[in-house]
Amino acid sequence: MTNCPKLADLRRHIHSFAEMMKNLHGHLLTHWIKAAEGSGLTSLRGFAGNLRKDLDAATASLTLPYSSGMIEGHVNRIKYLKRQGYGRANFDLLRRRILLTP
């Protein structure tokens, strides 16, 4: 890490963001964004800029204990079943497969 200061800087920013996610410290997000935008890392500045575009939603996701993980899992399963029958199945068959597949 000492040979590449940019990599060390990136690691530090990623670690602090992961801590915010893990401990639900969304109130620190604006400080993190300012630090990331001030870094010399183009991709990190882009990520921080995109977070700034919808700061309220990003802060809520890092503050509130709610998760949409289970719903996303079901959506992923439904999309998988739909892709399996692409071009061959109508809506009735897709509905039946969704309801009967665990």
URZIMO-V178212 format. One record per residue. N is the residue number from 1. RES is the residue in one letter. PSI is psi as a letter, one per 30 degrees, with the letter a starting at -180 (none if undefined). OMEGA is omega in whole degrees, 0 to 359 (NA if undefined). BURIAL is 1 if it has 16 or more other ideal C-beta (glycine too) atoms within 10 Angstrom, else 0. Layout:
N&RES&PSI&OMEGA&BURIAL / N&RES&PSI&OMEGA&BURIAL
//
This chain:
1&M&e&182&0 / 2&T&f&180&0 / 3&N&f&183&0 / 4&C&j&182&0 / 5&P&e&178&0 / 6&K&e&179&0 / 7&L&e&178&0 / 8&A&e&178&0 / 9&D&e&178&1 / 10&L&e&179&1 / 11&R&e&180&0 / 12&R&e&180&0 / 13&H&e&180&1 / 14&I&e&180&0 / 15&H&e&181&0 / 16&S&e&177&0 / 17&F&e&178&1 / 18&A&e&177&0 / 19&E&e&176&0 / 20&M&e&180&1 / 21&M&e&185&0 / 22&K&e&185&0 / 23&N&g&180&0 / 24&L&h&178&0 / 25&H&i&182&0 / 26&G&f&180&1 / 27&H&f&179&0 / 28&L&f&186&1 / 29&L&e&181&1 / 30&T&e&177&0 / 31&H&e&179&0 / 32&W&e&180&1 / 33&I&e&179&1 / 34&K&e&179&0 / 35&A&e&181&1 / 36&A&e&178&1 / 37&E&f&178&1 / 38&G&f&180&0 / 39&S&l&179&1 / 40&G&g&184&0 / 41&L&j&186&1 / 42&T&e&182&0 / 43&S&e&179&0 / 44&L&e&177&1 / 45&R&e&177&0 / 46&G&e&178&0 / 47&F&e&180&1 / 48&A&e&178&1 / 49&G&e&178&0 / 50&N&e&175&0 / 51&L&e&181&1 / 52&R&f&181&0 / 53&K&e&178&0 / 54&D&i&186&0 / 55&L&e&181&0 / 56&D&e&180&0 / 57&A&e&180&0 / 58&A&e&179&1 / 59&T&e&179&1 / 60&A&e&181&0 / 61&S&f&179&1 / 62&L&g&182&1 / 63&T&e&186&0 / 64&L&k&183&0 / 65&P&g&184&0 / 66&Y&l&180&0 / 67&S&k&176&0 / 68&S&g&183&0 / 69&G&e&182&0 / 70&M&e&178&0 / 71&I&e&179&0 / 72&E&e&177&0 / 73&G&e&178&0 / 74&H&e&178&0 / 75&V&e&179&0 / 76&N&e&179&0 / 77&R&e&180&0 / 78&I&e&178&0 / 79&K&e&177&0 / 80&Y&e&179&0 / 81&L&e&179&0 / 82&K&e&179&0 / 83&R&e&180&0 / 84&Q&e&182&0 / 85&G&g&185&0 / 86&Y&k&177&0 / 87&G&f&183&0 / 88&R&f&188&0 / 89&A&k&173&0 / 90&N&a&184&0 / 91&F&e&182&0 / 92&D&e&179&0 / 93&L&e&178&0 / 94&L&e&179&0 / 95&R&e&180&0 / 96&R&e&179&0 / 97&R&e&179&0 / 98&I&e&182&0 / 99&L&e&185&0 / 100&L&f&180&0 / 101&T&k&181&0 / 102&P&none&NA&0
//
